[in-house]
């Protein structure tokens, strides 16, 4: 019994010490800016059906999270190509420029694994995103992380939401 409690305390300590990677910033996104969000590329893990639609899900989560605060306004745009095709940053900037935006979020889902609750396996998600200045196509900020849910009750969408909040709050 004593060993079990010690093990539990150790696990909780390790979980609380796990850190989220920093958002690498090369410039500023002014507060109040309107950002275009293009649905991300789906993950490309062969044979993993969960990947289908993962880019649309992640892009919509980023748009919702960025719009949920007074700091930014995010507008989802339609993806101009298939969900498994890579959208270059130059193409993302060109699309955002046509639509009149100053910034655009472009990215990829690297991992998206959704299992049924109570299977005693954890969900996981991974993304790589860039925030681009439309004026010159430069990368203002970027972020990449792969993460497992904290329990078997977590979801890939919940993981991505926390990542989006971290990116938004770091800008």
Residue pairs with C-beta under 8 A, 6 or more apart in sequence:
15 150
20 145
20 147
20 162
20 163
20 166
21 143
21 144
21 145
22 170
23 141
23 142
23 143
23 166
23 167
23 170
23 171
24 141
24 142
24 143
25 140
25 141
25 170
25 171
26 138
26 139
26 140
26 141
27 133
27 138
27 140
27 141
28 140
28 171
29 35
29 72
29 103
29 131
29 140
29 141
29 171
31 71
31 72
32 71
32 72
32 73
33 72
33 73
33 102
33 103
34 72
34 73
34 74
34 75
34 101
34 102
34 103
35 66
35 72
35 73
35 74
35 75
35 101
35 102
35 103
35 104
35 105
35 131
36 74
36 75
36 76
36 77
36 95
36 96
36 99
36 101
36 103
36 104
36 105
37 59
37 60
37 62
37 63
37 66
37 74
37 75
37 76
37 77
37 104
37 105
38 59
38 76
38 77
38 79
38 80
38 87
38 92
38 95
38 96
38 104
38 105
38 106
39 55
39 56
39 58
39 59
39 60
39 76
39 78
39 79
39 83
40 54
40 55
40 56
40 58
40 59
40 62
40 106
40 107
40 108
40 109
40 127
40 129
41 55
41 83
41 84
41 85
41 86
41 87
41 107
41 108
41 109
42 51
42 52
42 53
42 54
42 55
42 56
42 83
42 84
42 109
42 112
43 50
43 51
43 54
43 55
43 108
43 109
43 110
43 111
43 112
43 126
44 51
44 84
45 51
45 111
45 112
48 112
48 113
50 112
50 113
50 114
50 156
51 109
51 112
52 83
53 83
54 109
54 112
54 125
54 156
55 79
55 83
55 108
55 109
56 79
56 83
57 112
57 156
57 157
57 160
58 107
58 109
58 112
58 125
58 127
58 160
59 76
59 79
59 105
59 107
60 76
61 157
61 160
61 161
61 164
62 74
62 105
62 107
62 129
62 160
62 164
62 167
63 74
63 75
63 76
64 74
64 164
65 74
65 161
65 164
65 165
65 168
66 72
66 73
66 74
66 105
66 164
66 168
67 73
67 74
69 168
71 168
71 171
72 168
72 171
74 105
75 101
77 95
77 96
77 99
79 87
80 87
80 91
80 95
81 87
86 108
87 106
89 106
89 130
89 132
89 137
89 139
90 137
92 104
92 106
92 132
93 104
93 132
93 134
93 137
95 104
96 103
96 104
96 132
96 134
97 134
101 134
102 133
102 134
102 135
103 131
103 132
103 133
103 134
103 140
104 131
104 132
104 134
105 129
105 130
105 131
105 132
106 129
106 130
106 132
107 127
107 128
107 129
107 130
108 127
108 128
108 129
109 125
109 126
109 127
110 126
110 127
110 128
110 144
110 146
111 124
111 125
111 126
111 146
112 124
112 125
112 126
112 156
113 123
113 124
113 125
113 156
114 123
114 155
114 156
115 121
115 122
115 123
115 152
117 152
117 153
118 152
119 152
120 152
121 152
122 148
122 149
122 150
122 151
122 152
122 154
123 148
123 149
123 152
123 154
123 155
123 156
123 159
124 146
124 147
124 148
124 149
124 156
124 159
125 146
125 147
125 156
125 157
125 159
125 160
125 163
126 144
126 145
126 146
126 147
127 143
127 144
127 145
127 160
127 163
128 142
128 143
128 144
129 142
129 143
129 144
129 167
130 139
130 141
130 142
131 139
131 140
131 141
131 142
131 167
131 171
132 138
132 139
132 140
133 140
141 167
141 170
141 171
143 163
143 166
143 167
143 170
145 163
147 159
147 163
148 154
148 159
149 155
149 156
149 158
149 159
